[in-house]
Amino acid sequence: MNVMGESVIISHLVNEQNIVLIKDSESKYLLLPVQENAPEGKVNIVVNNELQLGQNINVRLAREKVDYYVPYDISAYAGQDISIDIQGMPSSSLCWKEIKLSDTFDSSNRETYRPVYHHTPVYGWMNDPNGMFYKDGVYHLYFQYNPYGSMWGNMTWGHSTSTDLTHWTYEGTAIVPDAWGAIFSGSCVVDKDNTAGFGKGAVVAFYTSAKSTPWGDIQSQSMAYSLDNGKTFIKYEYNPILTSTERDFRDPKVFWYAPGKHWVMMLAVGQEMQIYSSGNLKEWKKESSFGAMQGAHGGVWECPDLVEVAVEGSKEKKWVLICNLNPGGPFGGSAAQYFVGSFDGKKFVNESPTQTKWLDWGKDNYATVTWSNAPAGRCIALGWMSNWQYANNVPTTQYRSANTLARDLTLYRAGGELYLKSKPSPEIKKARAEEKKISTFEVKGNYEVASLLADNKGAYEIEMTIENKGTSKIDFSLMNEKGEKVAMYYDVVRKQFVMDRSASGIVGFSRDFPAVTVAPVRNTDQIHLRLFIDRSSVEAFGEDGEYVMTNLVFPAEPYNRMVFSSDKGSYIVKSMNVYRLQ
């Protein structure tokens, strides 16, 4: 038995069972020491001999070293004697000396690579964006969240809000695990006409309840509603609302289909999308399936979305089905594909069944979905900026993962086909704090811009227009004084834009991280390119988003030089503006 002061008593039992007794606690948190490479222990609160949580919390408690702390909120039990039941931890572990009570938790940033103008969790792990909706001038972003460590686990919905899609405020956890399982991905709708009976304008969340049992994993669909604009949720008493015998049955995306005056739910089921309908958000009828002989099938289909998108230059709109899959991306691991077609409220028809179309040509845009109830005329998407090949291993510890820039989606026509254009949402321009204009220059051989910005902190945008004067390769690299670089070029002959991050900085944490990614382009004579660099990422948007490439990078210091070269011939950089973003 260890006594850590008068209010904390630790008892060790056989078979790595342990009890932390906290007497008359008035503290807000029990700070748990984490060691990332340790096995998980199971943690639960016991009051009056009763377990208090729907599920155990899994925490990689420190055995030999402490990498960081996570807060375990015990404020709801103020003034009571509570026991913390901790299973799977040896009595010799370091955590028993380091565990502590506190009224505060220091969440100030300790990470060199934390982005400035991309959303990240304050601490802990994040993956898929969930439940995104817009209401009363506020963008709500929920996300797959582990508040008890910086690796995947304990799936909960975290919550952040923004008024400009660029700067985010963390609002805490919104939906936590329960008896039906962990809280996997899903969506929110604003029930303007009170079809569900929870109240006019109620925010209704749909999510996958994912439960592990000795007989295997179970996935079903559940619902919760909010009467305070998404700050807190009440779980529906008759959850789960939709069940299946399928093993992979998840990620409900719900939207209102106005012509049929009913709700639609898209579900990812193995390697197909299933479509359901409902009049009241509670009872659901299966209408159709989509997926056989369509698109890429290198992995499980996940995180569906079905949205109506405007076709540029016309009054026409088409339905776009976004389908994320893992693995099976064009450069390995996870990626997002899409299909363009028609939808009658029950069935989606792909108008180009022989083509595979990719939403992003980098390695780090996954689980892309769109905002519900977005401002009129806009279709705004957001993705998880990582890849399942290495997401748990990227060189950060206080937090892991960021989201992509918000992107406005439209369709454009090329060669008789409709393609999705992903343009940086216009709000990002409000983050520009300083502009540096670089005079027109010709590249015939080599040319260097020795300094992009004075006191460069690694968060900036570069906007360039380039005119080809006969070269077959338009080559440029972002570089730092350590010799690290992100090499990019246009292959004029092959009509391709290429990015190579194999020498970009820290790359050895995964054999899959050093990579060369390639996007097809239509025009290499007149080029417009926007590059968004934010400490640990590079997002390239060509021709207002006709092609997009998102890649993580981890340089030892910010890239602040740009080196240009040509292969024979020459090209002119007609304009080059660098914007500090904050």
C-alpha positions in Angstrom: 0.0 0.0 0.0 1.2 3.5 -0.9 0.0 6.6 0.9 0.3 9.8 -1.3 -0.7 12.3 1.3 -3.8 12.1 3.5 -6.3 12.0 0.7 -4.8 9.4 -1.7 -4.2 5.8 -0.8 -3.0 3.3 -3.4 -3.5 -0.5 -2.9 -2.0 -3.2 -5.1 -3.8 -6.5 -5.6 -2.8 -9.7 -7.3 -2.8 -10.0 -11.1 -1.9 -6.3 -11.7 -5.1 -5.0 -10.1 -4.9 -1.7 -8.3 -7.2 0.7 -6.4 -6.5 4.4 -5.9 -8.7 5.6 -3.0 -9.4 9.4 -3.0 -11.0 10.6 0.3 -13.1 13.7 0.4 -11.7 15.0 -2.9 -12.2 18.6 -3.7 -9.7 18.5 -6.6 -10.9 18.9 -10.2 -8.5 16.4 -11.8 -6.5 13.3 -11.2 -3.5 13.8 -13.4 -2.5 10.5 -15.0 1.1 10.0 -16.2 1.4 8.5 -19.7 4.2 6.5 -21.4 3.4 6.2 -25.0 5.1 2.9 -25.7 3.6 1.2 -22.6 0.7 -1.3 -22.8 -2.8 0.1 -22.0 -4.2 -0.2 -18.5 -8.0 0.0 -17.8 -9.3 2.7 -15.6 -12.8 3.3 -14.1 -14.3 5.2 -11.2 -16.2 3.4 -8.4 -18.5 5.2 -6.0 -20.5 3.2 -3.4 -19.3 0.0 -5.0 -20.8 0.9 -8.3 -18.9 1.6 -11.6 -19.6 5.1 -12.8 -18.6 4.9 -16.5 -20.2 3.1 -19.4 -16.9 1.7 -20.4 -13.4 1.4 -19.0 -11.0 4.1 -20.1 -7.8 2.7 -21.6 -4.6 4.7 -20.7 -1.0 3.9 -21.4 0.1 4.6 -17.8 3.8 5.2 -17.2 5.9 2.1 -16.3 9.5 3.4 -16.7 9.1 7.1 -17.8 6.6 9.9 -18.1 6.1 11.3 -21.5 3.2 13.6 -20.5 0.1 13.9 -18.3 -3.6 13.7 -19.2 -6.4 15.0 -16.9 -9.0 12.6 -15.5 -11.9 14.8 -14.5 -13.3 13.9 -11.1 -15.0 17.2 -10.3 -18.5 15.5 -10.4 -17.6 13.6 -7.3 -16.5 16.6 -5.1 -16.7 15.9 -1.4 -17.1 12.1 -1.9 -14.9 9.2 -1.3 -14.1 7.6 -4.7 -12.0 4.7 -5.8 -10.2 4.5 -9.2 -10.1 0.9 -10.3 -6.9 0.4 -12.4 -6.3 -2.9 -14.1 -3.3 -4.2 -16.0 -0.6 -2.2 -14.3 2.3 -3.8 -12.3 2.8 -2.5 -8.8 6.4 -1.6 -9.7 5.2 1.0 -12.3 6.4 4.6 -12.1 2.8 5.9 -12.4 2.1 5.1 -8.7 4.7 7.7 -7.7 3.7 10.3 -10.3 -0.1 10.2 -10.2 -1.4 13.4 -8.6 -4.4 15.5 -7.7 -4.7 19.0 -9.2 -7.2 21.8 -9.8 -5.5 22.8 -13.0 -4.2 21.2 -16.1 -1.5 23.0 -18.1 -2.6 22.8 -21.8 -0.3 25.5 -23.1 1.4 24.5 -26.3 4.7 22.6 -26.0 4.8 21.4 -29.6 7.1 22.9 -32.3 5.0 21.4 -35.1 1.6 22.5 -33.9 -0.1 24.4 -36.8 -1.1 28.1 -36.5 -4.1 28.3 -38.8 -5.3 24.7 -38.9 -7.5 23.1 -36.3 -5.8 20.8 -33.8 -6.9 19.3 -30.4 -5.5 21.2 -27.4 -4.1 17.8 -26.3 -4.8 14.2 -27.0 -5.4 12.2 -30.2 -7.7 13.3 -33.1 -8.9 11.6 -36.3 -12.0 12.0 -38.4 -14.0 15.2 -38.4 -17.6 14.5 -37.2 -20.9 16.1 -36.8 -20.0 19.4 -38.6 -22.9 21.9 -38.7 -23.3 25.7 -39.1 -25.8 27.7 -37.0 -26.2 31.3 -36.0 -22.9 32.4 -37.4 -20.9 29.6 -35.8 -19.2 26.6 -37.4 -19.2 23.6 -35.2 -16.6 20.9 -35.6 -16.7 17.6 -33.7 -14.0 15.1 -34.0 -12.9 11.6 -33.1 -11.0 12.3 -29.9 -9.0 10.5 -27.3 -8.7 12.7 -24.2 -6.5 10.2 -22.4 -3.5 9.9 -24.7 -2.0 11.0 -28.1 -2.7 7.6 -29.8 -6.0 6.2 -31.0 -8.4 5.0 -28.3 -11.3 5.9 -26.0 -13.2 7.3 -29.0 -15.2 10.3 -27.9 -16.6 13.3 -29.8 -14.4 16.4 -29.0 -15.9 19.8 -29.9 -14.5 23.0 -31.3 -16.1 26.1 -32.7 -15.1 28.9 -35.1 -16.6 31.9 -36.8 -14.0 32.1 -39.6 -13.1 28.5 -40.4 -9.5 29.3 -39.5 -9.3 30.0 -35.7 -10.8 27.5 -33.4 -12.0 27.4 -29.8 -12.0 24.1 -27.9 -15.3 23.4 -26.3 -14.6 20.2 -24.4 -16.0 16.7 -25.0 -19.5 16.5 -26.3 -20.5 12.8 -26.5 -18.7 10.1 -24.4 -18.7 6.3 -24.5 -21.5 4.4 -22.9 -22.9 0.9 -22.5 -23.4 0.6 -26.3 -19.7 1.3 -27.0 -17.2 3.9 -28.0 -18.4 6.9 -30.0 -17.3 6.5 -33.7 -17.8 8.9 -36.6 -21.1 10.5 -37.6 -22.9 13.7 -38.5 -25.3 16.4 -37.1 -28.4 18.0 -38.6 -30.4 21.0 -37.6 -34.0 19.8 -37.3 -35.6 23.1 -38.3 -39.2 21.7 -38.5 -39.0 19.5 -35.4 -39.5 16.2 -37.3 -38.0 14.2 -34.5 -40.0 15.9 -31.7 -37.0 17.1 -29.7 -37.8 20.7 -30.4 -37.7 23.1 -33.3 -34.1 23.9 -34.3 -32.7 21.0 -32.2 -29.3 19.8 -33.2 -29.5 16.0 -33.7 -26.3 13.9 -33.8 -25.9 10.5 -35.4 -22.9 8.3 -34.6 -21.7 4.8 -34.6 -21.7 2.9 -31.3 -18.7 0.6 -31.5 -18.4 -2.2 -28.9 -15.8 -4.8 -28.4 -16.9 -8.1 -26.9 -15.3 -11.6 -26.4 -17.3 -12.7 -29.4 -16.1 -9.9 -31.7 -16.7 -6.2 -32.5 -20.2 -4.8 -32.9 -21.3 -1.6 -34.7 -24.7 0.1 -34.5 -26.1 3.5 -35.1 -27.1 5.8 -32.2 -28.6 9.3 -31.8 -28.4 12.2 -29.4 -29.9 15.7 -29.4 -28.9 19.1 -28.2 -31.2 22.0 -27.2 -28.3 24.4 -26.6 -26.8 24.6 -30.1 -24.5 21.6 -29.8 -22.8 22.4 -26.4 -24.4 19.5 -24.6 -26.2 16.4 -25.9 -28.9 14.1 -24.5 -28.7 10.5 -25.7 -31.8 9.1 -27.2 -33.4 6.6 -24.7 -34.0 3.9 -27.4 -30.5 3.7 -28.8 -29.3 2.1 -30.9 -31.7 3.2 -33.7 -30.2 1.0 -36.4 -28.5 -2.4 -36.2 -27.0 -4.9 -38.6 -25.3 -8.2 -38.7 -22.5 -6.7 -40.8 -19.1 -6.3 -39.2 -18.3 -2.9 -40.7 -21.4 -0.8 -40.4 -20.6 2.8 -39.5 -20.2 6.5 -40.1 -23.8 7.8 -40.6 -24.1 10.9 -42.7 -27.6 12.4 -42.4 -29.2 15.1 -44.5 -32.6 16.5 -45.6 -33.8 15.6 -49.1 -36.2 18.5 -49.8 -37.9 17.1 -53.0 -39.0 14.0 -51.1 -39.5 15.7 -47.7 -37.6 13.1 -45.9 -34.2 12.5 -44.2 -31.5 10.4 -45.8 -28.8 8.4 -44.0 -25.6 7.3 -45.8 -23.8 4.4 -44.1 -20.4 2.8 -44.9 -20.9 -1.0 -44.9 -17.8 -3.0 -45.9 -17.0 -1.9 -49.4 -20.4 -0.3 -50.2 -22.5 2.6 -49.2 -26.1 1.9 -48.0 -28.8 4.5 -48.3 -31.7 4.8 -45.7 -34.7 7.1 -45.5 -36.7 8.4 -42.6 -39.5 10.9 -41.8 -38.7 11.4 -38.2 -34.9 10.6 -37.7 -35.9 7.7 -35.5 -37.2 4.9 -37.8 -35.1 4.1 -40.9 -35.8 2.1 -44.0 -33.1 0.8 -46.3 -33.6 2.1 -49.8 -30.5 1.0 -51.9 -26.8 0.2 -52.0 -24.0 1.7 -54.0 -20.5 0.4 -54.6 -20.3 -2.8 -56.7 -17.9 -2.3 -59.6 -17.5 1.4 -58.8 -14.3 3.2 -58.0 -11.4 1.9 -55.9 -11.8 -1.1 -53.6 -8.3 -1.4 -52.1 -9.7 -1.2 -48.5 -12.7 -0.7 -46.4 -15.1 2.2 -47.4 -15.6 4.7 -44.7 -17.0 8.2 -43.8 -19.5 8.7 -46.7 -21.1 12.0 -47.7 -23.6 12.8 -50.4 -24.0 16.5 -51.3 -25.5 18.5 -54.1 -22.8 20.6 -55.7 -23.0 23.5 -58.2 -21.5 23.1 -61.7 -19.4 26.2 -62.5 -20.6 28.3 -65.5 -24.2 27.0 -65.3 -27.3 26.8 -63.1 -26.9 23.0 -63.0 -26.2 21.0 -59.8 -25.0 17.4 -59.5 -24.9 15.0 -56.6 -21.4 14.1 -55.4 -20.8 11.0 -53.3 -17.6 11.3 -51.3 -16.2 7.9 -50.3 -13.1 7.6 -48.0 -11.3 4.3 -48.1 -8.4 2.7 -46.1 -6.1 1.4 -47.4 -6.1 1.7 -51.2 -5.2 5.4 -51.7 -3.2 6.3 -54.9 0.1 6.6 -53.0 -0.6 4.1 -50.2 -2.8 4.1 -47.1 -5.9 6.1 -46.7 -7.5 8.5 -49.2 -10.7 10.0 -50.4 -12.4 9.3 -53.7 -15.7 10.7 -55.1 -18.4 9.9 -57.6 -20.5 12.4 -59.6 -24.1 11.5 -60.6 -27.8 11.8 -59.8 -29.9 11.0 -56.7 -33.6 10.7 -56.4 -33.9 10.5 -52.6 -33.4 6.7 -52.6 -30.8 5.7 -55.1 -27.5 7.2 -56.3 -26.4 6.6 -59.9 -22.7 7.3 -60.8 -22.5 8.8 -64.3 -18.9 7.7 -64.9 -18.7 4.1 -63.6 -15.4 3.3 -65.3 -13.4 6.2 -63.7 -11.8 6.6 -60.3 -11.7 10.2 -59.2 -9.6 11.3 -56.2 -10.4 14.3 -54.0 -6.8 15.0 -53.1 -3.5 13.8 -54.6 -1.4 13.9 -51.5 -1.1 11.3 -48.7 -2.7 13.3 -46.0 -6.3 14.1 -46.6 -8.8 11.5 -45.3 -12.3 11.2 -43.8 -13.4 14.3 -45.7 -16.9 15.4 -45.1 -19.0 18.6 -45.5 -20.7 21.0 -43.1 -24.5 20.6 -42.7 -26.7 23.7 -42.8 -23.8 25.6 -44.5 -24.4 29.3 -45.6 -26.6 29.4 -48.7 -25.0 28.3 -51.9 -21.8 26.9 -50.2 -20.6 23.4 -49.9 -17.7 23.4 -47.4 -15.5 20.3 -46.8 -12.9 19.4 -44.2 -10.6 16.4 -43.9 -8.3 14.7 -41.4 -4.7 15.7 -42.3 -3.0 12.4 -41.8 -2.7 8.8 -43.0 -3.4 5.6 -41.1 0.0 4.2 -42.3 1.7 6.4 -39.7 -0.8 8.6 -37.9 0.1 7.1 -34.4 3.8 7.7 -34.9 4.2 11.3 -36.2 6.7 13.2 -34.1 4.4 15.1 -31.7 3.2 13.9 -28.3 1.1 16.6 -26.6 -1.4 16.2 -29.5 -1.6 14.2 -32.7 -3.2 15.3 -35.9 -4.6 18.4 -37.5 -7.5 19.1 -40.0 -7.0 20.3 -43.5 -7.9 23.8 -44.5 -11.6 24.2 -45.1 -12.4 23.9 -48.8 -15.3 25.2 -50.9 -16.4 22.5 -53.4 -17.7 23.1 -56.9 -17.8 21.1 -60.1 -16.1 21.9 -63.4 -16.3 20.3 -66.8 -13.2 19.1 -68.6 -13.1 16.7 -71.6 -16.8 15.9 -71.2 -16.4 14.9 -67.6 -17.3 16.6 -64.4 -14.6 16.9 -61.7 -14.6 18.3 -58.2 -12.8 21.5 -57.5 -11.6 22.1 -53.9 -10.8 25.8 -53.4 -9.5 27.2 -50.1 -12.4 28.7 -48.3 -12.3 32.5 -48.8 -12.1 33.1 -45.0 -8.4 32.0 -45.0 -7.6 35.4 -46.6 -8.6 37.1 -43.4 -5.6 35.4 -41.7 -3.1 37.2 -43.9 -1.1 39.5 -41.6 1.7 40.6 -43.9 2.4 40.6 -47.6 5.7 40.4 -49.4 5.7 40.9 -53.2 8.5 39.4 -55.1 9.3 41.1 -58.5 8.8 39.2 -61.7 11.8 37.0 -62.6 12.8 34.5 -65.3 14.2 31.1 -64.5 16.7 29.9 -67.0 18.9 27.4 -65.2 18.7 28.4 -61.5 17.1 31.2 -59.4 16.8 31.6 -55.7 14.5 33.6 -53.4 16.8 33.8 -50.4 14.3 34.9 -47.9 10.5 34.4 -48.1 9.7 36.3 -44.9 11.7 38.0 -42.1 11.5 36.0 -38.9 9.6 33.2 -40.6 7.7 31.1 -38.0 6.6 28.5 -40.6 3.0 29.7 -41.2 2.5 31.4 -44.5 1.0 31.2 -48.0 2.7 31.6 -51.4 0.7 32.5 -54.4 2.4 32.3 -57.8 1.5 32.7 -61.5 4.0 31.1 -63.9 4.3 31.3 -67.7 6.2 28.6 -69.5 8.7 29.7 -72.1 9.7 26.3 -73.5 11.0 24.3 -70.6 10.0 20.7 -70.1 10.3 20.9 -66.3 9.2 23.8 -64.0 11.1 22.9 -60.8 11.0 24.7 -57.4 11.8 23.6 -53.8 11.0 25.0 -50.3 14.2 24.8 -48.3 15.7 25.6 -44.9 19.2 26.3 -43.7 19.5 22.6 -42.6 19.3 21.5 -46.2 15.8 20.0 -45.8 13.4 20.6 -48.6 10.1 19.9 -50.2 10.7 19.5 -53.9 8.0 20.3 -56.3 7.8 20.4 -60.1 5.6 20.4 -63.1 6.4 17.7 -65.7 5.3 19.5 -68.9 5.5 16.4 -71.1 3.5 14.2 -68.8 1.2 17.0 -67.6 1.8 16.4 -63.9 2.4 18.3 -60.7 4.7 16.4 -58.4 5.7 16.8 -54.7 8.6 15.0 -53.1 8.9 15.1 -49.3 11.5 12.4 -48.9 14.1 15.0 -47.7 11.6 17.3 -46.0 12.9 16.8 -42.4 12.1 14.0 -39.9 10.9 11.1 -42.1 12.3 8.0 -40.4 9.3 7.3 -38.0 7.6 5.3 -40.8 8.9 3.6 -44.0 5.7 4.8 -45.6 6.3 8.5 -44.9 9.0 9.4 -47.4 6.9 9.7 -50.6 6.5 11.3 -54.0 2.9 12.3 -54.9 1.6 13.1 -58.3 -1.4 15.0 -59.6 -2.6 15.2 -63.3 -2.9 18.8 -64.6 -4.5 20.2 -67.7 -2.3 23.2 -68.4 1.4 23.7 -68.0 1.7 26.8 -70.1 -0.1 29.2 -67.7 0.0 28.1 -64.1 -1.7 29.5 -61.0 -0.6 27.8 -57.7 -1.3 28.6 -54.0 0.9 26.9 -51.4 -0.2 26.8 -47.7 2.6 26.0 -45.3 1.8 25.7 -41.6 4.8 24.3 -39.7 4.1 20.7 -40.3 2.1 20.6 -43.6 2.1 21.7 -47.2 -1.2 22.1 -49.1 -1.0 22.9 -52.8 -4.0 24.2 -54.7 -3.6 24.4 -58.5 -5.9 26.4 -60.8 -8.2 27.4 -58.0 -8.5 23.9 -56.7 -8.7 21.8 -59.9 -6.0 19.7 -58.3 -5.1 19.6 -54.6 -2.2 17.9 -52.8 -1.9 17.7 -49.0 1.3 16.4 -47.4 2.6 16.5 -43.8 6.2 17.6 -43.3 8.4 17.8 -40.1 11.4 20.1 -40.8 14.0 21.0 -38.2 13.3 24.7 -38.8 10.9 26.5 -41.1 11.5 26.5 -44.8 12.4 30.1 -45.7 14.1 29.8 -49.1 12.8 28.9 -52.4 15.0 27.6 -55.2 13.8 27.5 -58.8 15.3 25.7 -61.8 14.4 24.8 -65.4 15.2 22.0 -67.7 16.4 23.6 -71.0 14.2 26.5 -72.0 12.9 28.8 -69.3 9.8 30.0 -67.5 8.7 33.3 -66.0 7.4 33.7 -62.5 5.1 36.6 -63.4 3.9 37.2 -59.8 4.9 35.8 -56.4 3.3 36.9 -53.2 4.1 35.6 -49.8 1.6 36.1 -47.0 2.4 35.6 -43.3 -0.7 33.9 -41.8 -1.8 34.0 -38.2 
